[in-house]
């Protein structure tokens, strides 16, 4: 122990980085010097499983931060995963009815010794227009309000990742999924907090998040994203206006008009290297991509939610227009994912069919893409013309791609002319006939079997997958989403 205590600070830090949180907490209690060594590591990363009925961990951490402001500067990362089973199920695709079976939360009301008077005083003195509502929610132990309170005091926050329990304040208030969804262009506390921090120059006392580099929050629920989830488009604009931002993963409603007007002038997105957006219209995506300079990773998921009241959320996906939107990042893009989801409204007796126009053929010009993910339904875009057996799967692939992931994760694809055996026949033709010349750098193909997989998973037979790769030198993997993927753990 004496030899460790005499180590240079840099060496001690490198050793303590390898120690678990539980062991660090124990080490910090041994003596004052070890406490001094361990404290920065104990507070640098906040990793909690969140339960709405028990906001105590967040409340107690906020109280500590308020009582010892010097500790706030140590917190670099906050990751709040969904701990409740009913909320974890909301991450599963297609769970339209299950996603609303979330019980109402009954958190204990914080008391004086929890730090409530200090919390209320801080919010009241901020002068924010939503201070009264924020205070009301703090007094009843609302999780969303306390998370906003915590991060408002973290000046060096670099990483913020949260699940549904944090960003959907309406959880537990829905009793069925048969009501048409209603759109409300208004953030809850977290969105308002970031807007105030970025756009409001008054002395409100909130962190300005000038070091924030990474933000993650989950995409919309498939049939009803909720009336006011964090974050609406203004909340997303706040993230895009932070010059420090390197990675954004989330979604927002489309603005009421497109093209939109940037709320605070054209942003500097030079540092943004990773962007993952769901739901937003292609024109919205294109306007954001125009401002990037060094984007390497892009994921975009098109959502269609019938009768949602969003004029830009239509039943038509134009692949040619999508490829055109990517042109500003043609020279920098290395990793591209494209997905789409047709959310069949349970309030609508008529299943809404979608239209897919154009093709991904233009991606052959994107010679920098090394990793590519897309569903078969977009690689074989013969939706209006019927089956075309002369079609080549590789026509839709970037020429220098090294790892390709194909998936069937699409609900309700009426009008699509191929079934699963057809898709794997196209896959086999590419691998056996042209992969060496059309995609010469190919090293691996991943077959991702989603929750929507039909034939293959129903019969528990993957023979046609194996047959497609027989006689090739291409490495391949099969990933079964149901058995191998716990989506809520990505937080």
C-alpha positions in Angstrom: 0.0 0.0 0.0 2.8 2.4 0.9 4.5 1.9 -2.5 1.2 2.7 -4.3 0.7 5.8 -2.2 4.1 7.0 -3.3 3.4 6.5 -7.0 3.2 9.6 -9.2 -0.3 10.8 -9.8 -0.3 9.8 -13.5 0.7 6.2 -12.7 -1.9 5.9 -9.9 -4.6 7.2 -12.2 -3.7 4.7 -14.9 -4.0 1.9 -12.3 -7.3 3.1 -10.8 -8.8 3.3 -14.3 -8.8 -0.5 -14.4 -10.6 -0.9 -11.0 -14.3 -1.5 -10.8 -16.6 1.1 -9.4 -17.4 -1.0 -6.3 -13.8 -1.6 -5.6 -13.0 2.1 -6.1 -15.7 3.0 -3.5 -14.0 0.6 -1.1 -10.5 2.0 -1.8 -11.7 5.6 -1.2 -12.6 4.7 2.4 -9.2 3.4 3.4 -7.5 6.8 4.0 -7.5 10.4 2.9 -4.8 10.0 0.2 -6.5 7.0 -1.4 -9.8 8.9 -1.2 -8.2 11.8 -3.1 -6.8 9.4 -5.8 -10.2 7.5 -6.2 -12.6 10.4 -6.1 -12.0 11.7 -9.7 -12.6 8.1 -11.0 -15.7 7.6 -8.9 -17.4 10.7 -10.3 -16.0 10.7 -13.9 -18.7 8.3 -15.1 -22.3 8.0 -13.9 -23.8 4.7 -15.0 -27.3 3.9 -13.5 -30.1 1.6 -14.3 -33.1 3.8 -14.0 -36.4 3.0 -12.2 -39.1 5.6 -12.1 -40.3 4.5 -8.7 -36.9 5.0 -7.3 -35.3 8.3 -8.4 -33.2 8.2 -5.2 -29.8 7.6 -6.9 -30.3 10.6 -9.1 -31.6 12.8 -6.2 -28.7 11.8 -3.9 -26.1 12.5 -6.6 -27.7 15.9 -7.3 -27.6 16.7 -3.6 -23.9 15.8 -3.5 -23.2 17.9 -6.5 -25.0 20.9 -5.0 -23.2 20.5 -1.7 -19.8 20.0 -3.2 -19.7 21.9 -6.5 -16.1 20.9 -7.1 -17.3 17.3 -7.7 -19.5 18.6 -10.6 -16.4 19.3 -12.6 -15.3 15.7 -12.4 -18.4 14.2 -14.1 -17.6 13.6 -17.8 -20.2 10.9 -18.7 -23.8 10.2 -17.7 -25.5 7.0 -18.9 -29.0 6.2 -17.7 -30.3 2.8 -18.9 -33.8 1.6 -18.6 -34.0 -0.8 -15.7 -37.7 -1.6 -15.7 -38.7 -4.7 -17.7 -41.9 -3.1 -19.0 -39.8 -0.2 -20.5 -37.1 -2.5 -21.8 -39.8 -4.2 -23.9 -40.5 -0.8 -25.6 -37.1 -1.2 -27.4 -38.5 -4.3 -29.2 -39.7 -3.5 -32.8 -43.4 -3.9 -33.5 -44.5 -4.1 -29.9 -47.4 -1.7 -30.5 -49.6 -3.0 -27.7 -46.9 -4.0 -25.3 -45.2 -0.6 -25.5 -48.1 1.0 -23.7 -48.3 -1.6 -20.9 -46.2 0.6 -18.6 -47.5 1.1 -15.1 -47.8 4.5 -13.6 -44.9 5.4 -11.4 -45.3 6.4 -7.8 -41.9 7.8 -6.8 -41.4 9.0 -3.2 -41.6 12.7 -2.7 -38.2 14.2 -1.9 -37.8 15.8 1.5 -35.8 18.6 3.0 -32.8 16.3 3.8 -32.8 15.2 0.2 -31.8 18.8 -0.8 -35.2 19.9 -2.1 -35.0 23.5 -0.7 -31.6 24.0 -2.5 -33.0 22.5 -5.7 -36.1 24.7 -5.7 -34.1 27.8 -4.9 -31.7 27.1 -7.8 -34.5 26.6 -10.3 -36.5 29.6 -9.0 -33.5 31.9 -9.3 -32.8 30.8 -12.9 -35.5 33.0 -14.3 -36.5 30.4 -16.8 -40.0 30.6 -18.2 -40.7 26.9 -17.2 -39.2 27.2 -13.7 -42.6 26.8 -11.9 -43.4 23.6 -13.8 -39.9 22.3 -13.2 -40.3 23.0 -9.4 -43.7 21.3 -9.3 -42.2 18.2 -10.9 -39.2 18.2 -8.6 -41.5 18.2 -5.6 -43.2 15.0 -6.7 -40.0 13.2 -7.5 -40.4 13.2 -11.3 -37.4 11.5 -12.9 -37.2 13.7 -16.0 -37.1 16.8 -13.9 -34.3 15.4 -11.6 -32.2 14.3 -14.5 -32.5 17.8 -16.0 -31.5 19.2 -12.6 -28.4 17.0 -12.3 -26.9 17.7 -15.7 -27.7 21.4 -15.4 -24.8 21.5 -12.9 -22.2 19.6 -14.9 -20.0 22.0 -16.8 -17.6 19.4 -18.2 -20.1 16.9 -19.3 -18.9 15.2 -22.5 -21.2 12.2 -22.9 -24.9 11.9 -22.2 -26.9 8.7 -23.1 -30.4 8.0 -21.8 -33.2 5.5 -22.4 -37.0 5.9 -22.7 -37.7 6.3 -19.0 -35.8 9.6 -19.1 -37.0 11.1 -22.3 -40.7 10.1 -22.4 -42.4 11.9 -19.5 -45.8 10.6 -20.6 -45.0 6.9 -19.7 -47.7 5.2 -17.8 -50.5 7.6 -18.9 -51.5 5.6 -22.0 -54.0 2.9 -21.6 -54.4 1.6 -25.2 -52.8 1.9 -28.6 -56.0 2.5 -30.5 -56.1 6.2 -30.2 -54.6 8.3 -33.0 -51.3 9.9 -31.9 -51.2 13.6 -31.4 -48.1 15.7 -32.2 -47.1 18.6 -29.9 -44.1 20.7 -30.9 -42.9 21.2 -27.3 -40.0 19.7 -25.4 -40.2 18.4 -21.8 -37.5 19.5 -19.4 -34.4 18.0 -20.9 -35.1 19.6 -24.3 -35.9 22.9 -22.7 -32.8 22.7 -20.6 -30.5 22.3 -23.7 -32.3 25.0 -25.6 -31.8 27.4 -22.7 -28.2 26.4 -22.3 -27.4 26.9 -26.0 -29.7 29.7 -27.1 -30.5 31.7 -24.0 -27.7 34.1 -23.2 -29.1 35.3 -19.9 -27.4 34.4 -16.6 -29.6 31.4 -15.7 -26.9 29.4 -14.0 -27.2 26.3 -16.2 -24.2 24.6 -17.7 -23.5 25.7 -21.3 -22.4 22.2 -22.3 -19.4 23.6 -24.2 -17.6 20.3 -23.9 -20.5 18.0 -24.8 -19.3 15.6 -27.5 -21.8 12.7 -27.5 -25.6 12.5 -27.1 -27.8 9.4 -27.4 -31.5 9.0 -26.9 -33.8 6.3 -28.4 -36.0 6.6 -31.5 -39.7 7.0 -31.6 -42.2 4.4 -30.5 -43.6 2.8 -33.6 -47.2 3.7 -33.4 -47.2 6.7 -31.2 -44.0 8.7 -30.3 -46.0 10.5 -27.7 -47.2 14.1 -27.6 -44.0 15.8 -26.4 -41.0 13.5 -26.1 -37.6 14.9 -25.5 -36.5 16.2 -27.9 -38.5 18.1 -30.5 -36.6 19.7 -33.4 -35.6 22.7 -31.3 -33.9 20.4 -28.9 -32.0 18.7 -31.7 -31.1 22.1 -33.1 -29.5 22.9 -29.7 -27.2 19.8 -30.0 -26.3 20.7 -33.6 -25.3 24.2 -32.4 -22.7 22.9 -30.0 -19.3 23.1 -31.9 -17.9 20.4 -29.6 -20.4 17.8 -30.7 -18.9 14.7 -32.3 -21.7 12.1 -32.2 -25.5 12.6 -32.2 -28.0 9.7 -32.1 -31.7 10.4 -31.7 -34.7 11.8 -33.6 -37.1 14.7 -33.7 -40.4 15.8 -35.3 -40.0 17.4 -38.7 -40.2 21.2 -38.6 -43.5 22.7 -39.8 -41.7 24.0 -42.9 -38.9 22.6 -45.0 -36.3 23.8 -45.7 -36.1 25.0 -42.1 -34.4 28.1 -40.7 -31.5 27.5 -38.3 -32.5 29.1 -35.0 -29.1 30.7 -34.4 -27.4 31.1 -37.7 -25.6 28.3 -39.6 -23.9 25.9 -37.2 -20.3 24.8 -37.3 -20.5 21.0 -37.6 -16.8 20.5 -38.3 -16.3 18.1 -35.4 -19.4 16.0 -36.0 -18.2 12.6 -37.2 -21.2 10.4 -36.3 -24.9 11.1 -36.9 -27.8 8.7 -36.4 -31.3 10.1 -37.1 -34.7 8.4 -37.2 -38.0 9.6 -38.5 -36.9 12.9 -40.0 -37.6 13.7 -43.6 -34.9 13.3 -46.3 -34.9 17.1 -46.8 -34.3 17.7 -43.1 -31.4 15.2 -43.3 -30.0 16.8 -46.4 -30.0 20.3 -44.8 -28.0 18.9 -41.8 -25.5 17.0 -44.0 -24.8 20.2 -45.9 -23.2 21.7 -42.8 -20.9 18.7 -42.0 -17.3 18.5 -43.1 -15.9 15.4 -41.6 -18.9 13.0 -41.1 -17.7 9.4 -41.2 -20.7 7.4 -39.8 -24.3 8.0 -40.8 -27.4 6.0 -39.9 -30.9 7.1 -41.1 -34.1 5.3 -40.4 -37.2 6.4 -42.3 -40.5 6.0 -40.3 -44.0 6.2 -41.7 -46.6 6.7 -39.0 -50.1 6.9 -40.6 -52.3 9.9 -39.7 -49.8 11.5 -37.4 -50.5 15.0 -38.6 -47.0 15.6 -39.9 -47.2 16.7 -43.5 -43.6 15.6 -44.2 -44.2 12.1 -42.7 -45.4 10.5 -45.9 -45.9 6.9 -47.2 -43.2 7.4 -50.0 -39.5 6.7 -49.7 -37.4 8.1 -52.6 -34.1 6.3 -52.6 -32.7 8.5 -55.4 -33.4 11.5 -53.3 -31.7 9.9 -50.3 -28.5 9.2 -52.3 -28.6 12.8 -53.5 -28.8 14.0 -49.9 -25.6 12.1 -49.1 -23.5 14.0 -51.7 -22.0 16.5 -49.3 -20.5 13.6 -47.3 -19.4 11.5 -50.3 -15.7 12.1 -49.7 -15.7 11.4 -45.9 -18.4 8.7 -45.3 -17.0 5.4 -44.2 -20.0 3.7 -42.4 -23.6 3.9 -43.7 -26.8 2.4 -42.3 -30.2 2.8 -43.9 -33.4 1.4 -42.4 -37.1 1.9 -42.8 -40.2 1.1 -40.7 -43.8 1.2 -41.7 -45.8 1.7 -38.5 -49.2 0.2 -39.1 -51.6 2.3 -37.0 -53.7 0.0 -34.8 -56.4 2.8 -34.9 -56.6 2.3 -38.7 -58.5 -0.8 -40.0 -56.8 -0.4 -43.4 -53.1 -1.4 -43.4 -51.2 1.4 -45.1 -48.9 0.3 -47.9 -45.8 2.3 -48.6 -44.1 3.2 -51.8 -40.4 2.9 -52.5 -39.1 4.8 -55.5 -35.7 4.9 -57.2 -32.7 2.8 -56.1 -29.5 2.9 -54.1 -27.4 2.4 -57.3 -25.8 5.8 -56.8 -23.9 4.5 -53.7 -21.4 2.9 -56.1 -19.9 6.4 -56.3 -19.2 6.4 -52.6 -15.8 4.8 -52.7 -14.9 5.5 -49.1 -17.8 3.5 -47.5 -16.3 0.4 -45.7 -19.3 -0.7 -43.7 -22.9 -0.8 -45.0 -26.2 -1.9 -43.5 -29.5 -2.1 -45.4 -32.6 -4.3 -45.6 -33.1 -6.5 -48.6 -36.2 -4.5 -49.4 -34.1 -1.5 -50.3 -31.4 -3.4 -52.0 -33.9 -4.9 -54.4 -36.2 -1.9 -55.2 -38.7 -3.5 -57.6 -41.7 -2.4 -55.7 -43.8 -1.1 -58.6 -42.5 -3.2 -61.5 -42.8 -6.7 -60.0 -40.1 -9.3 -59.7 -37.1 -8.7 -61.9 -34.8 -11.7 -61.9 -32.1 -9.8 -63.8 -31.7 -7.5 -60.8 -28.3 -7.6 -59.2 -28.1 -7.0 -55.4 -24.6 -5.6 -55.8 -25.9 -2.7 -58.0 -27.0 -1.1 -54.7 -23.7 -1.6 -52.8 -20.7 0.7 -52.4 -17.8 -0.6 -54.5 -15.2 -0.7 -51.8 -17.4 -2.0 -49.0 -15.7 -4.5 -46.6 -18.5 -5.4 -44.3 -22.2 -5.7 -45.4 -25.1 -6.3 -43.1 -28.4 -7.4 -44.7 -31.6 -7.5 -42.7 -35.3 -8.0 -43.2 -36.3 -5.6 -40.4 -39.3 -4.1 -42.1 -43.0 -4.4 -41.2 -45.8 -4.6 -43.7 -44.1 -4.6 -47.1 -47.1 -5.1 -49.3 -46.0 -4.6 -52.9 -42.5 -6.0 -52.4 -42.2 -8.8 -54.9 -39.7 -11.1 -53.3 -39.8 -13.6 -50.3 -36.9 -14.8 -48.2 -35.8 -17.6 -50.5 -35.6 -15.1 -53.4 -33.5 -12.7 -51.3 -30.9 -15.3 -50.4 -30.8 -16.4 -54.0 -29.9 -12.9 -55.0 -27.3 -12.9 -52.2 -25.8 -16.1 -53.4 -25.6 -14.9 -57.0 -23.6 -11.8 -55.9 -21.2 -13.8 -53.7 -20.5 -16.5 -56.3 -20.6 -14.5 -59.5 -19.4 -10.9 -59.1 -18.3 -10.3 -55.5 -14.6 -10.6 -56.5 -14.9 -7.9 -59.2 -17.8 -5.7 -58.1 -16.9 -5.6 -54.4 -13.3 -6.7 -54.3 -12.6 -5.7 -50.7 -15.5 -7.6 -49.2 -14.4 -9.5 -46.1 -17.7 -10.2 -44.2 -21.4 -10.4 -44.6 -23.7 -10.3 -41.5 -27.3 -11.6 -41.8 -29.3 -9.8 -39.2 -32.5 -11.7 -38.4 -34.9 -9.1 -36.9 -38.0 -9.5 -34.8 -39.9 -9.4 -38.0 -38.2 -12.4 -39.6 -40.7 -14.8 -40.9 -39.9 -18.0 -42.8 -36.3 -18.6 -41.5 -37.1 -18.2 -37.8 -40.5 -19.9 -38.0 -38.9 -23.1 -39.3 -35.7 -22.5 -37.3 -33.8 -23.3 -40.4 -30.9 -21.3 -41.7 -30.0 -23.7 -44.5 -30.6 -21.2 -47.3 -28.3 -18.7 -45.6 -25.5 -21.3 -45.3 -26.1 -22.4 -48.9 -25.6 -18.8 -50.2 -22.1 -18.8 -48.7 -21.0 -22.3 -49.6 -17.9 -22.4 -51.8 -17.0 -18.8 -51.1 -14.2 -17.3 -49.0 -16.4 -14.7 -47.5 -16.8 -14.8 -43.7 -20.4 -14.6 -42.5 -22.4 -14.4 -39.3 -26.1 -14.8 -38.5 -27.4 -12.6 -35.7 -30.8 -13.4 -34.2 -32.1 -10.2 -32.7 -34.5 -12.0 -30.3 -31.8 -14.2 -28.8 -28.6 -12.2 -29.1 -29.5 -8.5 -28.9 -30.6 -6.5 -25.8 -31.4 -3.2 -27.5 -31.7 -1.2 -24.3 -28.1 -2.0 -23.3 -26.8 0.3 -26.1 -27.3 3.3 -23.7 
